Amino acid sequence: MAPLLARPRYEVLPLAGVLEQTGLLPEDTVVTVTASPRRGTGATVELCEKLAAQRLRPVPHLAARQLTSRGELADVLDRLAGSGVDDVFVVGGDAAVAAGPYPDGLALLRAMAELDRLPAAVGVPSYPEDHPSIDPETLWASLLSKQDYATYTVTQLCFDVGAVAAFLTAAQQRGLRLPVVAGVPGDVDAVTLARVGARIGVGDSLRFVTSNRSTVLGLLKAGLRTPRSGRHAVLRGLAELDPGLPLAGLHFYTFNRVRATARLVTDLAAGPAGGAHDRPAGGEG
């Protein structure tokens, strides 16, 4: 387990109060910031600037369909570089229609390369389970085509260790060269998801539920188990996978429960005794 937990990544949403959570993380911790269709790219960049001031390592999600122009892209990259951000995560975005010239993540990656502005590290998403609107072969073709620009991939949040193992095996068979970081649940439950959904807005919340049906179902099922046992089972299952598979680390979807998720990581790193600190997942305490 220890190697997987050596450098955990914590994903947050650009909402009020998150800096109080991240301020307690150790210096140089990787914190990724999602792209909100409601708040725009500016909110993501602004939070990354503040995270950099906390001496953390922010990774902004840049949503292709949110960016309106090549000029806006250049401005965003300038701001990030000015804060020392050298890692970005490129996604297509949830918007039905592109606001500018970038209809998908690959188009945005190519534009960044044409500007000679690709950061040192570039992440792209991958999907161990089915995507609600894109067939598996198209997903694989898209991921493989991004290898010329990306340096790693992070999987969608997945509760099924078998699905992750199958994805890693398929990645090797299909010639994926990128290291794979597994997206795993933080210390969250369905109640937390509902609370966050109310804060990000009805439209964003519905888009999230539609695009992440397996995530929502997984959280609902996890809520029926002993508080942290379901999360522990997923993480320990990943740690027991064949070391020959290209699993490079863990990316925790915190839904802004950063402190609780960091405690979960500490418990797991401590070994079996860490489970003694299990508690209800409701409060940040």
Secondary structure per residue as TSV (DSSP state, phi and psi in degrees):
chain	resnum	aa	ss	phi	psi
A	1	M	-	360.0	-38.5
A	2	A	T	-54.9	-45.1
A	3	P	T	-59.9	-38.7
A	4	L	T	-67.4	-28.8
A	5	L	T	-95.2	5.5
A	6	A	S	-63.1	-35.3
A	7	R	S	-141.2	73.5
A	8	P	-	-67.8	149.9
A	9	R	E	-110.2	137.1
A	10	Y	E	-117.9	120.8
A	11	E	E	-93.8	134.2
A	12	V	E	-128.9	162.1
A	13	L	-	-102.3	146.8
A	14	P	S	-76.5	74.6
A	15	L	-	-122.4	158.4
A	16	A	T	-58.8	142.2
A	17	G	T	93.5	-11.4
A	18	V	H	-69.8	-29.1
A	19	L	H	-66.7	-29.6
A	20	E	H	-65.4	-31.9
A	21	Q	H	-74.0	-48.8
A	22	T	H	-72.5	-22.6
A	23	G	T	-62.9	-16.7
A	24	L	T	-94.2	-2.6
A	25	L	S	-77.2	152.4
A	26	P	-	-62.1	148.3
A	27	E	T	-54.4	141.3
A	28	D	T	78.9	7.8
A	29	T	-	-68.3	140.0
A	30	V	E	-81.0	123.9
A	31	V	E	-126.7	118.2
A	32	T	E	-97.8	146.1
A	33	V	E	-120.8	122.1
A	34	T	-	-70.8	163.8
A	35	A	-	-98.1	121.4
A	36	S	-	-99.7	120.4
A	37	P	T	-58.7	-30.6
A	38	R	T	-77.2	-39.6
A	39	R	T	-96.1	-18.8
A	40	G	-	84.8	171.8
A	41	T	H	-62.6	-33.3
A	42	G	H	-57.4	-38.4
A	43	A	H	-65.8	-38.1
A	44	T	H	-65.8	-46.2
A	45	V	H	-65.1	-42.4
A	46	E	H	-61.3	-43.6
A	47	L	H	-65.3	-38.1
A	48	C	H	-62.3	-38.7
A	49	E	H	-61.3	-40.6
A	50	K	H	-71.8	-35.7
A	51	L	H	-65.8	-38.6
A	52	A	H	-62.1	-36.8
A	53	A	H	-66.6	-24.6
A	54	Q	T	-82.5	5.1
A	55	R	T	66.0	30.3
A	56	L	-	-97.3	174.9
A	57	R	E	-110.6	90.6
A	58	P	E	-75.5	144.5
A	59	V	E	-128.7	104.1
A	60	P	E	-76.6	142.6
A	61	H	E	-85.4	120.0
A	62	L	E	-103.6	113.8
A	63	A	E	-92.2	118.2
A	64	A	G	-55.1	-46.1
A	65	R	G	-75.7	-6.3
A	66	Q	G	-86.3	-25.6
A	67	L	-	-79.1	132.2
A	68	T	-	-89.7	-21.7
A	69	S	-	-164.2	166.8
A	70	R	H	-62.1	-36.7
A	71	G	H	-63.4	-43.1
A	72	E	H	-63.3	-41.2
A	73	L	H	-58.8	-46.1
A	74	A	H	-62.1	-41.0
A	75	D	H	-63.1	-43.5
A	76	V	H	-61.0	-46.2
A	77	L	H	-65.2	-34.9
A	78	D	H	-63.0	-46.4
A	79	R	H	-61.7	-43.5
A	80	L	H	-64.4	-44.7
A	81	A	H	-62.3	-35.9
A	82	G	H	-64.7	-23.7
A	83	S	T	-97.1	5.7
A	84	G	T	80.6	15.6
A	85	V	-	-78.0	120.6
A	86	D	-	-124.1	23.9
A	87	D	E	-147.7	126.4
A	88	V	E	-131.6	157.9
A	89	F	E	-120.6	115.2
A	90	V	E	-99.6	122.7
A	91	V	E	-126.6	164.0
A	92	G	-	-72.3	-43.3
A	93	G	-	102.4	161.2
A	94	D	S	-89.9	-10.4
A	95	A	-	-62.9	138.0
A	96	A	S	-68.8	-32.4
A	97	V	S	-125.8	135.1
A	98	A	-	-68.4	136.9
A	99	A	S	-78.1	-13.4
A	100	G	S	-150.1	-147.0
A	101	P	S	-86.3	8.0
A	102	Y	-	-117.4	95.8
A	103	P	-	-77.0	-17.0
A	104	D	S	-156.4	174.0
A	105	G	H	-61.8	-37.9
A	106	L	H	-62.7	-41.0
A	107	A	H	-61.7	-39.3
A	108	L	H	-68.7	-41.1
A	109	L	H	-60.0	-43.9
A	110	R	H	-63.3	-39.9
A	111	A	H	-64.5	-41.0
A	112	M	H	-63.6	-38.6
A	113	A	H	-67.1	-40.1
A	114	E	H	-63.7	-32.6
A	115	L	T	-79.0	-4.4
A	116	D	T	56.9	42.9
A	117	R	-	-126.6	22.7
A	118	L	-	-68.5	125.5
A	119	P	-	-64.6	172.7
A	120	A	S	-61.6	-35.7
A	121	A	E	-125.5	134.7
A	122	V	E	-137.0	121.6
A	123	G	E	-103.2	153.2
A	124	V	E	-137.0	155.0
A	125	P	E	-81.8	156.6
A	126	S	E	-144.3	164.3
A	127	Y	-	-134.5	99.1
A	128	P	S	-65.1	-27.6
A	129	E	S	-113.2	171.2
A	130	D	-	-61.6	144.0
A	131	H	-	-90.1	141.9
A	132	P	S	-66.0	-20.8
A	133	S	S	-131.9	1.3
A	134	I	S	-128.8	131.0
A	135	D	-	-74.7	155.5
A	136	P	H	-56.4	-41.4
A	137	E	H	-65.3	-37.3
A	138	T	H	-65.8	-39.6
A	139	L	H	-61.8	-43.8
A	140	W	H	-65.3	-43.9
A	141	A	H	-60.6	-41.0
A	142	S	H	-64.3	-45.8
A	143	L	H	-63.2	-45.3
A	144	L	H	-65.3	-33.5
A	145	S	H	-71.5	-17.6
A	146	K	G	-87.7	-3.7
A	147	Q	G	-63.6	-25.8
A	148	D	G	-70.3	-14.9
A	149	Y	T	-118.4	-33.7
A	150	A	-	-88.4	161.4
A	151	T	S	-118.7	-10.4
A	152	Y	E	-164.0	165.0
A	153	T	E	-130.6	145.1
A	154	V	E	-115.8	130.8
A	155	T	E	-79.3	154.0
A	156	Q	-	-58.5	150.7
A	157	L	-	-53.2	127.7
A	158	C	-	-139.5	133.9
A	159	F	-	-98.7	-2.8
A	160	D	-	-106.7	103.6
A	161	V	H	-60.8	-36.6
A	162	G	H	-61.9	-38.9
A	163	A	H	-66.0	-39.2
A	164	V	H	-65.5	-44.0
A	165	A	H	-61.0	-42.7
A	166	A	H	-64.2	-38.8
A	167	F	H	-64.6	-44.6
A	168	L	H	-63.0	-39.9
A	169	T	H	-64.8	-45.1
A	170	A	H	-63.5	-35.8
A	171	A	H	-59.9	-43.7
A	172	Q	H	-64.6	-43.2
A	173	Q	H	-66.6	-32.4
A	174	R	H	-89.6	-2.2
A	175	G	T	86.8	24.0
A	176	L	-	-72.2	124.1
A	177	R	-	-96.1	-11.9
A	178	L	S	-75.6	138.7
A	179	P	-	-64.6	144.2
A	180	V	E	-108.3	125.6
A	181	V	E	-103.6	124.5
A	182	A	E	-82.6	128.3
A	183	G	E	-81.2	120.2
A	184	V	E	-129.5	158.5
A	185	P	E	-72.8	137.0
A	186	G	-	-80.7	-161.5
A	187	D	S	-84.3	74.5
A	188	V	-	-132.2	162.7
A	189	D	-	-143.1	-177.9
A	190	A	H	-63.6	-32.3
A	191	V	H	-64.4	-43.4
A	192	T	H	-61.1	-43.7
A	193	L	H	-59.8	-42.9
A	194	A	H	-63.7	-40.3
A	195	R	H	-64.1	-44.2
A	196	V	H	-65.7	-39.7
A	197	G	H	-58.2	-39.0
A	198	A	H	-65.6	-32.9
A	199	R	H	-79.6	-32.0
A	200	I	H	-83.9	-9.3
A	201	G	-	104.9	151.7
A	202	V	H	-60.4	-46.1
A	203	G	H	-61.4	-49.6
A	204	D	H	-62.2	-39.8
A	205	S	H	-64.5	-43.9
A	206	L	H	-64.4	-40.2
A	207	R	H	-61.7	-40.9
A	208	F	H	-63.2	-48.2
A	209	V	H	-62.3	-42.2
A	210	T	H	-63.5	-40.9
A	211	S	H	-83.2	-13.5
A	212	N	T	-133.9	49.9
A	213	R	H	-58.4	-43.0
A	214	S	H	-65.9	-32.8
A	215	T	H	-63.4	-49.1
A	216	V	H	-61.8	-44.6
A	217	L	H	-63.5	-38.6
A	218	G	H	-63.4	-41.3
A	219	L	H	-66.7	-39.4
A	220	L	H	-63.0	-43.6
A	221	K	H	-66.2	-41.2
A	222	A	H	-61.9	-32.9
A	223	G	T	-67.6	-17.5
A	224	L	T	-85.9	-9.7
A	225	R	S	-97.3	174.7
A	226	T	S	-56.3	135.4
A	227	P	T	-31.6	-64.4
A	228	R	T	-101.0	-2.2
A	229	S	H	-61.7	-39.5
A	230	G	H	-63.5	-41.3
A	231	R	H	-66.7	-43.6
A	232	H	H	-58.0	-41.9
A	233	A	H	-62.1	-43.0
A	234	V	H	-61.4	-48.9
A	235	L	H	-67.7	-41.2
A	236	R	H	-68.4	-33.9
A	237	G	H	-63.0	-40.6
A	238	L	H	-65.3	-38.2
A	239	A	H	-65.2	-23.6
A	240	E	T	-92.8	2.7
A	241	L	S	-68.2	159.7
A	242	D	-	-52.7	122.5
A	243	P	T	-63.7	-12.9
A	244	G	T	-77.3	-11.9
A	245	L	S	-77.0	151.1
A	246	P	-	-81.0	49.9
A	247	L	E	-90.5	117.4
A	248	A	E	-105.8	-10.2
A	249	G	E	165.7	-172.5
A	250	L	E	-125.3	138.1
A	251	H	E	-118.3	113.8
A	252	F	E	-93.3	121.0
A	253	Y	E	-82.5	103.1
A	254	T	-	-91.4	-21.1
A	255	F	T	48.9	37.5
A	256	N	T	71.6	10.9
A	257	R	-	-91.9	65.9
A	258	V	H	-71.5	-47.6
A	259	R	H	-61.2	-45.1
A	260	A	H	-64.2	-39.2
A	261	T	H	-68.1	-39.1
A	262	A	H	-62.3	-35.9
A	263	R	H	-66.7	-37.7
A	264	L	H	-59.7	-44.1
A	265	V	H	-62.3	-42.9
A	266	T	H	-61.5	-43.1
A	267	D	H	-59.1	-46.1
A	268	L	H	-67.1	-39.6
A	269	A	H	-65.0	-28.1
A	270	A	T	-75.9	-10.9
A	271	G	-	93.3	-165.8
A	272	P	G	-53.4	-31.8
A	273	A	G	-66.3	-22.2
A	274	G	G	-62.3	-27.0
A	275	G	G	-64.7	-13.7
A	276	A	G	-66.9	-15.1
A	277	H	G	-96.5	11.4
A	278	D	-	-55.8	142.6
A	279	R	-	-152.8	164.9
A	280	P	-	-56.9	147.4
A	281	A	S	-88.5	11.8
A	282	G	S	-75.7	-45.9
A	283	G	-	-106.2	156.5
A	284	E	-	-83.5	-25.3
A	285	G	-	47.8	360.0
